[in-house]
Amino acid sequence: MKFKIGMLGYGAIAEKFHEPGIKASSHAELAGLYDKNYERCRKFAEAGTATRCYKSYDDMLSDSRIDGVLIVTPNILHCSQVIAAAKAGKHVLCEKPMALNMEEAHLMVKECEKAGVTFMVAHHLRFKACNERAAGLVRKGVMGRVSTARAIWSFNIPEGRLEDGWREKKKMSGGGQIMNVNSHCIDLLVYIFGKPARVSAFLQAEKGAEIENGSVVMMEFAGGVLGVAQGSYREKGTSNNLEISGSEISLVVEGACSADRHGSLRRMPTGETEKADMDFSPYTAEVDHFAMAAKGNFEPVSSGRKILDTMETVMAAYRSAETGMHVNL
C-alpha cells in the first residue's frame, strides 16, 4: 500500500514540481490537499483525482488516512506547521529552508524526535543521480586531494522579483536569494564535504529592497577544502553546474543544480563523460525516499537533524555579510 501524503500549500513550487513528483512515485500518493485558496484546492480535487480537499490544516491532520504531510508554504509558517504535524503523529517533509533561524530549526527537530515521526527537509539536489555519483567519488578518494568546489544556480527574473510576493518580505521569508536558491548550493556542498569550519559571504541587493537577489558564500571545510556557493536572479546563460577540483582528477557535474532529471559527470583533464540521467525527477526520488524512511523507520538523507548543518551555514552567511567578518562554526 502506498504512503498517503497530505500536501499543505498549492503554489507554484507545489504545482510545478511536488505534485508531478508524487504522481510519478512508486511508494507514495497524494491523498489530500489544503491551500488557503479553497477554490483552487477544490478545483484540483475535482479534476478527476482521488485527492481529498480540506477546509483547514487541522482537518488534514485529524484525518487518519494521512500518513505524512508535505509542507510547501511561506517560510515563516514552517516551524509551527511542522510541530503541529508532529504532535498529530504525522511524518513530515518540509520545503527548504526548514526555518527562519536556528532556534526554530532546533525546536522542530526536537519536537519531531519527541513525537517519534520522520522529519525530512526537501533539499532535492541530494537526490540527483549526478550529485550522488560525485559525492561517492569524493568519499572514495578517487579524485585525490580535493582543493576547491563551486556550485552555482542562477537565472534571470525581470526586475529581480519573484511572482509569489511573500519572498520579497524579509519577515515572511527570512532572507532572499540565499534562503530561496543558494541554500540548495550550500546544502549540496555540505552534503558532500560536511559542515564547514568557517564561512564568509557577500550579498547583492536592489536599492530599497528588503532582501538580496544575489549572493556568493565562501566556505572552508575539513582538510582545507575551499567551497563557493553562488547565484543570482539577474543572470542568464550560466552553467548551473558543480565543479570539484582534485589532485588526481577534477569533475564538472553538469546539471547538478537544477530541478530536472538530467545530469552528467565530465572528468578532467581527459574529458571523459559519464551520463547520470534519472528515469524520473529528483522530486520523485525525494518523496520515494521520504515514504521509505517513514515506513522503514530509518533516518533520511536530508533529515531535519542533518540539515541543521546547512541551516547553521546559511545563518553564518547572513551574519558574515552583515558584519563583514568571517564566521567560525
C-alpha positions in Angstrom: 0.0 0.0 0.0 1.3 3.4 -0.9 2.3 6.0 1.7 -0.5 8.6 1.8 0.6 12.3 1.7 -1.4 15.4 2.6 0.1 18.4 0.8 -0.1 21.8 2.6 0.1 24.7 0.2 -0.5 24.6 -3.6 1.5 27.5 -5.0 3.9 27.4 -8.0 6.5 25.1 -6.5 3.9 22.6 -5.4 2.1 22.7 -8.7 5.2 22.5 -11.0 7.4 20.1 -9.0 5.9 18.4 -5.9 2.5 17.3 -7.3 4.0 15.8 -10.5 6.8 14.2 -8.4 4.3 12.5 -6.1 2.2 11.4 -9.1 5.2 9.5 -10.5 6.1 7.9 -7.2 6.2 4.2 -6.7 5.9 4.5 -2.9 3.7 7.5 -2.2 0.4 9.1 -3.4 -1.2 12.4 -2.9 -4.3 11.7 -0.7 -5.1 15.2 0.5 -4.6 18.9 -0.2 -5.1 22.1 1.7 -4.4 25.6 0.5 -5.7 28.9 1.9 -7.3 29.4 -1.6 -10.0 26.8 -1.1 -11.5 27.2 -4.6 -8.1 26.4 -6.2 -7.8 23.4 -3.9 -11.4 22.2 -4.7 -10.9 22.5 -8.5 -7.8 20.4 -8.3 -9.6 17.7 -6.3 -12.5 17.7 -8.8 -10.2 17.3 -11.8 -10.5 13.5 -11.7 -8.1 12.8 -8.9 -8.8 10.8 -5.7 -7.4 13.7 -3.6 -9.4 15.0 -0.7 -9.7 18.8 -0.3 -9.6 20.1 3.2 -11.0 23.3 4.6 -8.3 23.6 7.2 -4.9 22.2 8.1 -6.4 20.9 11.3 -8.8 18.8 9.2 -5.9 17.3 7.3 -4.0 16.5 10.5 -7.1 14.8 12.0 -7.6 12.5 9.0 -6.4 9.0 9.9 -5.9 8.2 6.3 -3.0 10.6 6.0 0.4 9.1 6.9 2.6 12.2 6.3 2.4 15.8 5.3 4.4 17.8 2.7 4.7 21.4 3.7 5.0 23.9 0.8 4.1 27.2 2.5 5.9 30.5 3.2 9.0 30.1 5.3 7.5 31.9 8.3 5.0 29.1 8.7 7.3 26.1 8.6 8.1 25.9 12.3 4.6 26.0 13.6 3.2 23.7 10.9 6.0 21.1 11.3 5.4 21.0 15.0 1.6 20.7 14.6 2.1 17.7 12.3 4.5 16.0 14.7 2.0 16.4 17.6 -0.6 14.9 15.4 1.6 11.9 14.7 2.2 12.7 11.0 5.6 12.3 9.3 6.9 15.5 7.8 8.6 16.5 4.6 9.1 20.3 4.7 10.3 22.6 1.9 13.5 24.4 2.4 14.6 26.5 4.2 13.5 24.4 7.1 13.2 27.5 9.4 13.8 31.2 9.7 16.5 30.8 12.4 18.4 28.2 14.4 16.1 28.4 17.4 13.2 27.3 15.3 15.3 24.7 13.5 16.4 23.0 16.7 12.9 23.2 18.1 11.4 21.4 15.0 14.0 18.6 15.2 13.4 18.2 19.0 9.6 18.1 18.6 9.7 15.5 15.8 12.1 13.3 17.7 9.8 13.6 20.8 6.8 12.5 18.7 8.7 9.7 17.0 8.0 10.9 13.5 10.3 11.1 10.5 11.3 14.7 9.7 12.9 15.4 6.3 13.7 18.7 4.5 13.2 19.0 0.8 16.7 19.6 -0.5 16.2 17.8 -3.8 19.8 18.2 -5.1 20.9 15.4 -2.7 18.7 13.1 -4.7 20.0 13.9 -8.2 21.9 10.9 -9.5 24.8 13.1 -10.8 25.3 14.6 -7.4 25.1 11.3 -5.6 27.7 9.9 -8.0 30.0 12.9 -7.5 29.7 12.6 -3.7 30.7 8.9 -3.9 33.8 9.7 -6.0 34.9 12.3 -3.4 34.3 10.0 -0.5 36.1 7.0 -2.1 39.2 9.2 -2.7 39.0 8.7 -6.5 39.7 12.4 -7.0 42.8 12.5 -4.8 43.1 15.5 -2.5 40.2 17.9 -3.2 41.2 21.6 -3.2 38.2 23.5 -4.3 34.5 23.1 -5.1 31.9 25.5 -6.6 28.2 25.2 -7.0 26.2 27.8 -8.9 22.5 28.3 -9.6 21.4 31.4 -11.3 18.6 32.6 -13.6 17.1 35.8 -14.8 13.9 37.3 -13.4 12.5 40.6 -14.7 13.3 43.3 -12.2 14.7 40.5 -9.9 11.2 40.0 -8.3 9.5 36.6 -7.8 5.9 36.0 -8.6 4.6 35.0 -5.2 5.3 38.3 -3.4 5.9 37.0 0.1 9.5 36.1 -0.7 10.2 39.8 -1.1 9.3 40.4 2.5 12.1 39.6 5.0 9.7 38.9 7.9 8.0 36.1 5.9 11.0 34.7 4.0 13.8 35.3 6.5 16.0 36.4 3.6 16.3 36.4 -0.2 18.3 34.5 -2.8 20.3 32.6 -0.2 17.2 31.3 1.5 15.3 30.6 -1.7 18.0 29.2 -4.1 21.6 29.4 -2.9 20.6 27.3 0.2 20.4 24.4 -2.3 24.0 25.1 -3.5 25.2 25.4 0.1 23.4 22.2 1.1 25.0 20.3 -1.8 28.5 21.3 -0.7 27.6 20.4 2.9 26.2 17.0 1.7 29.5 16.2 0.0 32.1 17.8 2.4 30.3 18.1 5.7 29.8 21.1 7.9 32.2 23.9 7.2 34.6 25.4 9.8 34.4 28.9 8.5 32.0 31.0 6.4 32.2 34.3 4.6 29.6 35.9 2.3 28.7 38.8 0.1 25.2 39.8 -0.9 23.8 41.8 -3.9 20.5 43.7 -3.5 18.5 46.2 -5.4 18.2 49.7 -4.0 15.3 49.8 -1.4 14.8 46.0 -1.4 14.4 44.2 1.9 16.2 41.1 0.7 19.2 40.1 -1.5 18.8 38.9 -5.1 22.3 37.6 -5.5 25.0 36.1 -3.2 28.4 34.5 -3.0 29.1 32.3 0.0 32.6 31.0 0.7 33.3 28.1 3.0 36.3 26.3 4.4 35.8 22.6 5.0 37.8 19.9 6.8 41.1 19.2 5.2 41.4 22.7 3.8 38.8 22.2 1.0 37.5 25.6 -0.1 34.0 25.9 -1.4 31.9 28.5 -3.1 28.1 28.6 -3.4 26.8 31.4 -5.6 23.7 32.5 -7.6 21.7 35.4 -8.8 18.2 36.4 -10.1 19.9 38.7 -12.6 21.9 36.3 -14.8 21.1 34.4 -18.0 23.0 31.5 -19.6 25.0 30.4 -16.5 26.2 26.8 -16.3 24.4 25.9 -13.0 27.0 23.2 -12.6 29.0 21.8 -9.7 32.8 21.8 -10.2 35.2 19.9 -7.9 38.9 20.1 -8.4 41.2 17.3 -7.1 44.9 16.3 -7.3 44.1 13.2 -9.4 41.1 14.3 -11.4 38.6 17.1 -11.5 34.9 16.9 -12.1 32.4 19.1 -13.9 29.0 17.9 -12.8 26.6 19.2 -15.5 23.0 19.7 -14.4 23.9 19.5 -10.8 21.9 22.5 -9.7 18.5 22.0 -11.4 15.1 20.6 -10.9 15.1 18.2 -13.8 16.2 14.5 -14.1 19.3 15.1 -16.3 22.9 15.2 -15.3 26.4 14.1 -16.3 30.0 14.0 -15.0 32.9 15.2 -17.1 36.3 14.1 -15.8 39.1 16.5 -16.4 41.7 16.6 -17.9 40.6 13.7 -20.1 37.2 15.0 -20.9 35.6 11.5 -20.4 31.9 12.0 -19.8 29.6 9.7 -17.8 25.8 10.2 -18.2 23.8 10.3 -14.9 20.2 10.8 -16.1 17.3 9.6 -14.0 14.2 7.8 -15.0 12.2 10.4 -13.0 12.7 13.8 -11.4 14.6 14.3 -8.2 11.3 15.3 -6.6 10.0 11.8 -7.2 13.3 10.3 -5.8 12.9 12.6 -2.8 9.3 11.7 -2.0 10.1 8.0 -2.5 12.9 8.3 0.0 10.6 10.1 2.5 8.0 7.4 2.2 10.5 4.5 2.6 12.2 6.2 5.6 8.9 6.8 7.4 7.7 3.2 6.8 11.2 1.7 7.4 12.0 3.9 10.4 15.4 4.9 9.2 17.0 8.4 9.1 16.6 10.2 5.7 19.5 11.5 3.7 18.1 15.0 4.3 16.7 14.6 7.8 16.0 17.7 9.9 18.9 16.8 12.1 21.3 16.6 9.2 20.0 19.9 7.7 20.9 21.7 10.9 24.4 21.9 9.5 23.1 23.6 6.3 20.9 26.0 8.3 23.8 27.0 10.5 25.9 27.7 7.4 23.1 29.8 5.9 22.7 31.8 9.1 26.5 32.3 9.2 26.5 33.6 5.7 24.0 36.3 6.6 26.0 37.2 9.7 29.2 37.4 7.7 27.5 39.6 5.0 26.1 41.9 7.7 29.3 42.2 9.8 31.9 42.0 7.0 33.7 39.3 9.0 34.4 35.6 8.7 32.1 33.5 10.9 33.6 30.4 12.7 31.3 27.4 13.2 
